[in-house]
Amino acid sequence: MIPKIKKVLSYIDEIGFGVSASVLTILTVIAVFMRYVVSNPLMWVEEVQMILIVWSVFFGGSIAFRERGHIAIDLLYERFSPKLKRVIDVIIWVIVAGAICWIGKLQIDRVITMAARNQTTTLLHIPRALVYGVVAFACLLMLINHIICGIEDIQNSRKEVVSNG
């Protein structure tokens, strides 16, 4: 079941990241061309770029969680005993899960407020709840990926214990 969930999550966050990063790149090239070659800047581009940057960062964050691509400092960690490493891993896992939940909760509250006030972007009048709702959704993807990685770590730890004796 976990491989199927990972596959679905992979599809969602990679499509989200790929589309937002690609559109951001293409839009930026067009904006530079329009500003410096045609001398007719597109006024709305900066607003869309900001939205796409936020989307790219959070979908990319979900990918990083799934691929275990987050930053780690191993200098001291590698000197610890295997038992202490497991304890530290659990503590870090809980802190990270809590942080993702906290950020997601704050973002959900923010999106609800934006929706209630009918807040929109300045030029294009895109609902801000739509723009920033993606952050809450990406936090959910990150949390699910984080939980799956935790489950896999537990399974691998049990396999190591069985194989070592």
C-alpha positions, 0 to 999 in steps of 0.5 A: 500500500505504501508504494502506491501512496508514494506513487500518487504523491510523487505524481502530484508533487512532481507535476505541481513542481514541474508545471509551476517551475516551468511556467515560471521560467517561461514567463520570466524569459518572456518578461525579460524579452518584453521589457528589454527587447520590445520595451513594453513590460508586462505589468502583471508578470511579477504577481504571477512569478511570486505565486509560482515561486511559492508553489515551486518551493512548497511542491519542491519541499514535498519532493525533498521530504519524499526523496530524503533530500533535506539538509542534515548535519552529520558531524556529531551524529556519526559519532553516536552509538546506534541506539542513541542515533535511533533516539535522536532520529525519533526526536527529530522526526517528531519535531519535524512532523510537529513543525509541518503540522504547525505551519499547515495549521497556520496556513489553513487559518490564513487561507480561511481568513483570506477567503472570508475577506475575499482578498485578491491579488492586486493586479489580476484579482486572483483569490489569495485563498487559492494562491496560498491554499497550495501551501497548506496542501503542500504541507499535507503532502510533506506530512504524508511523505514524512510519515511514510519515510518514518514507517520505512525507517521503522521497517528497515530498523526491524530488518536490521535487528532481525538480520543482526541477530 
